[in-house]
Amino acid sequence: MLFDFVSEWWRRYGCEENLPLSCEAARLTRDPLVACRKGIGSACESELVPASVLEAGCRTGSLVACGAWVKSAKPDSPERLRRRGAACDAGHPRYCAAGVGATSAENVKKLESACLGVWLSRSEEEFDGSACSLAGHAYQAGSVVPRNIGRALELYRRGCWKSPRYPDHGACVAMAEIFLSGDGVARDFSRAMQIFASDCEVDGKISCGKVAELLERTAPDGESEERKRWREHYRSRSQ
């Protein structure tokens, strides 16, 4: 009994004093609340952990705690939006796009920071890639921050290609449209088609439709059967 009491006291005291092994010991025994509050993410998965502790764990740096805290709020509620914003402020880019929005120069900077971190993401759950699209659109439009097509293209490129398993399809489409229309750059039909086709291959349905549309628009007289088959291939993938 005395040994058990001393062991439990050591786990709690050590965790409260920011000793990681003690926190892990607490998590593995009977105190997930203390471990979660200190940022031990796996402890935050317990159903016994209340929202206040999840919030503390999120602000300490646990992505798992942030996710659980955000999801415990009612979908589309003001409280859920507030939690997403707080998770973004705590450094978790997945929550920046929906929680912030490109409504001010300060928010655009937050979205840029989120976009620059997409290549570090190991799973779709770790980031919201639309941060790249939102920041890119802000620089392309020039209403919230000074117009900068070069910066917009860099952000679109990161969203489209820097996380190849989970691309931001909106960023791919926006980047291709810039080259297609010649918005601030030389028009480059071939490059636009290449971007659309590349995005289509990873299930970018809008890009698939764009390829089919452009193939139809530029179809020569006496279009070959092979070209028609490719056009139908891309059209079917856009459904």
N, C-alpha and C positions, 0 to 999 in steps of 0.2 A: 504493500500500500504506500509506504513512504517513498519507495523508488518510483512508483507511478506518479505520485504527486510532484516529486522533484523533476522528473522528466517532462511532465506537462508544463510545469512552471518555466523550465528552461526553454521549451519550444515557444511559449507565448512571449516571454521576456525577450528572448533573442530575436524573434520576429519583429517585436515592437521597437527593438533597437537597430533594425535594418540589417540583421545578419541573415543573408539569403538561405543558408542551410537550415537555420531554425525555422524560417518561413516555410520551406519545403517540408520540413518535418511536421509542422503544424498542419499543412495541407494534407499530408498523407495520413494524419491521425484524425483529430476530431474538431479542428478549428479552421474551416475554409474561409470564414469571415475575415480573420486576421490576415491570412495569406493573400486573399483577393485584394484587400485594402492596400497591401504592400506591393501589388502589381504582379503576383504570381498568377498568370493567366489561367492555367488549368484549374485552379481553385475556384475561379469565378463561374465555372460551368455548373456548379452545384445549384440545385433548385432552392436551397436554403438561403442563398445570398440575396439580401434585399437591395432595392434600387440605390439606396444611399451608399452602400458598400461598393456596388458596381461603379457608381460615379467616382468614388475615391480611387478605385483600382484603375479606372480609365484615365483619370488625371495623373496617376502615378506612371502611366505608360503602357498599360496592358491593352492590346488590341482586342483580345477576347472579352475583357471587361467592358470596353466601349461598345462592342457589338451586342452583348447581352443587355447592357443598359439602354441602348437605343431601341432594341427590339421589344423591350418590356413596356415601352410607351405605345399608346394607341396609334395605329397607322394614320398618317396624314393629319395628325393633331398638332396644335402649336407646341405642345410639350415635346413631341418627337422631333420637330424641327429644331427646337432649342437644344435638345441633346445632340443632334447631328452637328450643329454649330460648335458646341462645346467639344465634341470629339475631334472635330477639325482643328480647333484651337490647340488641342492637346497633342497634335502632330500626326493624326491618322488621316491620310489623304482620301481614303475611301468615302469619307463623309463630307468632304469639302464641297463638291459640286452641288448636291441637293441642299446642303445646309447653309451655303453662302450665296451663290449666284453672283453674276458679274454686274452688280449694281453700283459699285464704287471702285475707285482706283485701289483702295485698300483690299477690297474683296478680290479684285483681279489678281493682285499679288499673291493672295492666299491660294487662288486657283492655280497660278503658275507654279507655286511651290509643290502643290499636290501633283501637277502634271509632271514635273521634273523627277518625281519619285516613282513613276509607274514601272520603270524597268527593274526596280527592286522587288516588285510584287511577285509572290510565289503562287498566288491563287487569285481568282476573280473576287473573292471576298475581301481582299486586302486593299482595294482601292476603287475609286469611282473614276474610270477613265474619261468620263464626260467632262472632267475638269479641264482637260486639254482643249476640247471643243469650245467650251464656254470662254476660256481665256483667249483662245485664238480668234473667236468671233469678235470679242471686245477690241482686239488690236486691228482686226480687219475693218470693223465699222468705224472706229475712231470717235465714238460718242462719249465713252466713259474714260478712256485713256487715249493718248495721241495715236493716230493711225500709223501702223507700222506693219506693212505686208511681210517683210522679212521675219519679224518676230511671230506673226500669225502662222506663217508657213512652218517655222521651227516647232511651234506648239502642236500644230496639226500633225507634223511628221512624228513627233514623240507619241502622240495618242494613237496614231495609225500603226506605227512600225516598232516602237520600242518595247511593246509588250505583245509579241506576236500571237501568243495563245489567247489573249483577251483584248483584241484591238478595239479601239473606239471607232466604230464604223462612221459616225458623224464626222470625225476628224478626217478620215480618208476621203469622204465625199467632198467636204469643204476644200481640202487641198487640191483634189482633182479639178474642181470647179474653177479655182483660181487660174490654173493653167489653161483650162478650156476657154475661159472668157478673156484671159489676158488682163486680169485685175491687178495692175501694178507690176506685172511681169510680162515678158514676151509670151504671146500665145504659143502653146505647144500641145497640139492635138494628140500626138503620139504619147507624150508623157502622161496626159490626162487619162487616156485609154489604159495605159499600163497600170496606173494607180487604181482605177475602177476595177480592172480585171483581177488585180492582186487581192483587193478587198473582197471581191466576189468569191474567190477561192476559199475564204475563211468565213463564208456565210453572211457576207454583207449584201443583203437582199436589194437595197437601194442601188448599190453599185452594179449589181447584176442587171437590174433594169436599165441603168444608164448605158451599159455596154450594148445591150440589145437595141436601145433607142438610137444610139450613135451609129451602129452598124446598119440599121434601117435607113437612117437619114442620109448616110453616105453611100448607099448601095448603088453600084454602077449599073448601067444597062447590061442586060445579059448576066446578071449575078450568078455566080457558080453555085452548084448544089451544096458544095462543102461550106461555103460562106453562109448559105441559108441555114444549114444545120447548126453552125456555131451560133447564129443569131437566135435560133429557137432554143438552143442549149442555155444561153444566158437568160432568155425570157422565162424559161421554166424555173430556173434557179431564183428568180425574183419573186416567185409566188409564195 
